[in-house]
């Protein structure tokens, strides 16, 4: 059974930094193709994709986080990361990691409208709260 477990969320001041982790349990994704990403959801809002990475090494970022967030991975540790810097109040949300394995999806898929429906594996979410 494949499980995704996020960690690293918390409270931070405006302009601060946090790094989220997503440990993939039960699957060695480095031997096949994959598309993984980070979504976030604020109360009353749709869950939106903000960063993606695929097995070709391509990455994608939503305009709202480009230049401030970095998606990366450690294949040996089967862990996905999201380094967040220059955090803003509007970054406050529940953050979720997601993955699709043995897939043809490119990293850009994470940013597509309705992309949530493309992914069947999700973590439980980790809360990020940015305050002034």
C-alpha positions as a Markdown table, in Angstrom:
| # | Residue | x | y | z |
|---|---|---|---|---|
| 1 | Unk | 0.0 | 0.0 | 0.0 |
| 2 | Unk | 1.4 | 3.3 | -1.1 |
| 3 | Unk | 1.2 | 6.1 | 1.5 |
| 4 | Unk | 2.2 | 9.8 | 1.3 |
| 5 | Unk | 3.0 | 11.5 | 4.6 |
| 6 | Unk | 3.6 | 15.2 | 4.8 |
| 7 | Unk | 5.4 | 17.1 | 7.5 |
| 8 | Unk | 7.1 | 20.4 | 8.1 |
| 9 | Unk | 4.1 | 22.7 | 8.3 |
| 10 | Unk | 3.7 | 25.3 | 11.0 |
| 11 | Unk | 3.4 | 29.0 | 11.8 |
| 12 | Unk | 5.8 | 31.5 | 10.4 |
| 13 | Unk | 6.0 | 35.3 | 10.1 |
| 14 | Unk | 5.6 | 37.2 | 6.9 |
| 15 | Unk | 8.8 | 36.9 | 4.9 |
| 16 | Unk | 9.9 | 33.7 | 6.7 |
| 17 | Unk | 10.7 | 30.3 | 5.3 |
| 18 | Unk | 9.5 | 26.7 | 5.7 |
| 19 | Unk | 10.4 | 23.4 | 4.1 |
| 20 | Unk | 7.7 | 20.8 | 3.7 |
| 21 | Unk | 8.5 | 17.1 | 3.3 |
| 22 | Unk | 6.4 | 14.3 | 1.8 |
| 23 | Unk | 7.7 | 10.8 | 2.4 |
| 24 | Unk | 6.5 | 8.2 | 0.0 |
| 25 | Unk | 6.0 | 4.8 | 1.7 |
| 26 | Unk | 5.6 | 1.5 | 0.0 |
| 27 | Unk | 6.9 | 2.3 | -3.4 |
| 28 | Unk | 10.3 | 2.9 | -5.0 |
| 29 | Unk | 9.2 | 5.4 | -7.5 |
| 30 | Unk | 12.7 | 6.0 | -8.9 |
| 31 | Unk | 12.6 | 2.9 | -11.0 |
| 32 | Unk | 9.7 | 4.2 | -13.2 |
| 33 | Unk | 8.0 | 7.3 | -14.5 |
| 34 | Unk | 6.2 | 9.6 | -12.2 |
| 35 | Unk | 4.6 | 13.0 | -11.7 |
| 36 | Unk | 4.5 | 14.5 | -8.2 |
| 37 | Unk | 3.4 | 17.8 | -6.9 |
| 38 | Unk | 2.2 | 20.1 | -4.2 |
| 39 | Unk | -1.3 | 21.5 | -3.9 |
| 40 | Unk | -2.7 | 23.9 | -1.4 |
| 41 | Unk | -6.2 | 24.7 | -0.3 |
| 42 | Unk | -7.5 | 27.7 | 1.8 |
| 43 | Unk | -10.9 | 27.6 | 3.5 |
| 44 | Unk | -13.6 | 28.1 | 0.9 |
| 45 | Unk | -11.2 | 27.8 | -2.0 |
| 46 | Unk | -10.5 | 25.1 | -4.5 |
| 47 | Unk | -7.4 | 23.0 | -4.1 |
| 48 | Unk | -4.8 | 24.4 | -6.5 |
| 49 | Unk | -1.6 | 22.9 | -7.9 |
| 50 | Unk | 1.4 | 25.1 | -7.2 |
| 51 | Unk | 4.5 | 23.0 | -8.0 |
| 52 | Unk | 5.2 | 19.8 | -9.9 |
| 53 | Unk | 8.1 | 17.6 | -10.9 |
| 54 | Unk | 8.3 | 14.6 | -13.2 |
| 55 | Unk | 10.7 | 11.8 | -14.0 |
| 56 | Unk | 12.3 | 13.8 | -16.8 |
| 57 | Unk | 13.5 | 16.2 | -14.2 |
| 58 | Unk | 11.1 | 19.0 | -15.4 |
| 59 | Unk | 9.5 | 21.2 | -12.8 |
| 60 | Unk | 6.6 | 23.6 | -12.9 |
| 61 | Unk | 5.4 | 26.4 | -10.7 |
| 62 | Unk | 2.3 | 28.5 | -10.4 |
| 63 | Unk | 2.9 | 32.2 | -11.0 |
| 64 | Unk | 1.9 | 32.8 | -7.3 |
| 65 | Unk | 4.9 | 30.9 | -6.0 |
| 66 | Unk | 7.4 | 31.2 | -8.8 |
| 67 | Unk | 10.8 | 32.5 | -7.6 |
| 68 | Unk | 9.9 | 31.8 | -4.0 |
| 69 | Unk | 9.2 | 28.1 | -3.8 |
| 70 | Unk | 11.4 | 25.2 | -4.9 |
| 71 | Unk | 10.2 | 21.6 | -5.5 |
| 72 | Unk | 12.9 | 19.0 | -5.1 |
| 73 | Unk | 13.2 | 15.3 | -4.3 |
| 74 | Unk | 15.5 | 12.8 | -2.7 |
| 75 | Unk | 15.0 | 9.5 | -4.7 |
| 76 | Unk | 17.1 | 7.5 | -2.2 |
| 77 | Unk | 14.8 | 8.6 | 0.6 |
| 78 | Unk | 11.7 | 8.6 | -1.6 |
| 79 | Unk | 10.9 | 12.0 | -0.3 |
| 80 | Unk | 9.5 | 15.1 | -2.0 |
| 81 | Unk | 10.2 | 18.6 | -0.7 |
| 82 | Unk | 8.8 | 22.0 | -1.1 |
| 83 | Unk | 11.2 | 24.8 | 0.0 |
| 84 | Unk | 9.2 | 27.9 | 0.7 |
| 85 | Unk | 10.8 | 31.3 | 1.2 |
| 86 | Unk | 9.6 | 34.9 | 1.3 |
| 87 | Unk | 6.3 | 33.6 | 2.6 |
| 88 | Unk | 3.3 | 35.9 | 2.4 |
| 89 | Unk | 0.0 | 36.0 | 4.3 |
| 90 | Unk | -1.8 | 34.6 | 1.2 |
| 91 | Unk | 0.4 | 31.5 | 1.4 |
| 92 | Unk | -1.6 | 30.4 | 4.4 |
| 93 | Unk | -3.3 | 27.1 | 3.5 |
| 94 | Unk | -3.3 | 23.4 | 4.0 |
| 95 | Unk | -0.6 | 21.9 | 1.8 |
| 96 | Unk | -0.9 | 18.5 | 0.2 |
| 97 | Unk | 1.5 | 16.4 | -1.7 |
| 98 | Unk | 0.3 | 14.1 | -4.5 |
| 99 | Unk | 1.8 | 11.6 | -6.9 |
| 100 | Unk | 1.1 | 9.5 | -10.0 |
| 101 | Unk | 3.4 | 6.6 | -10.8 |
| 102 | Unk | 4.1 | 4.8 | -14.1 |
| 103 | Unk | 2.5 | 7.8 | -15.7 |
| 104 | Unk | 3.0 | 9.9 | -18.8 |
| 105 | Unk | 1.9 | 13.1 | -17.0 |
| 106 | Unk | 4.5 | 15.9 | -17.3 |
| 107 | Unk | 5.2 | 18.3 | -14.4 |
| 108 | Unk | 2.9 | 20.9 | -16.1 |
| 109 | Unk | -0.1 | 18.8 | -15.4 |
| 110 | Unk | 0.0 | 19.8 | -11.7 |
| 111 | Unk | -0.9 | 23.4 | -12.8 |
| 112 | Unk | -3.7 | 22.5 | -15.2 |
| 113 | Unk | -7.3 | 23.4 | -14.4 |
| 114 | Unk | -9.0 | 20.5 | -12.7 |
| 115 | Unk | -5.7 | 18.7 | -12.2 |
| 116 | Unk | -6.7 | 17.4 | -8.8 |
| 117 | Unk | -8.7 | 14.8 | -10.6 |
| 118 | Unk | -5.6 | 13.4 | -12.3 |
| 119 | Unk | -4.0 | 12.2 | -9.0 |
| 120 | Unk | -5.2 | 9.4 | -6.9 |
| 121 | Unk | -2.5 | 9.4 | -4.2 |
| 122 | Unk | -2.6 | 12.1 | -1.6 |
| 123 | Unk | -1.1 | 12.9 | 1.7 |
| 124 | Unk | -3.1 | 14.0 | 4.7 |
| 125 | Unk | -2.0 | 17.6 | 4.4 |
| 126 | Unk | 0.1 | 19.9 | 6.6 |
| 127 | Unk | -1.0 | 23.4 | 7.7 |
| 128 | Unk | 1.1 | 26.4 | 6.9 |
| 129 | Unk | 0.1 | 29.7 | 8.6 |
| 130 | Unk | 1.8 | 32.9 | 7.8 |
| 131 | Unk | 1.2 | 35.9 | 10.1 |
| 132 | Unk | 2.2 | 39.5 | 10.1 |
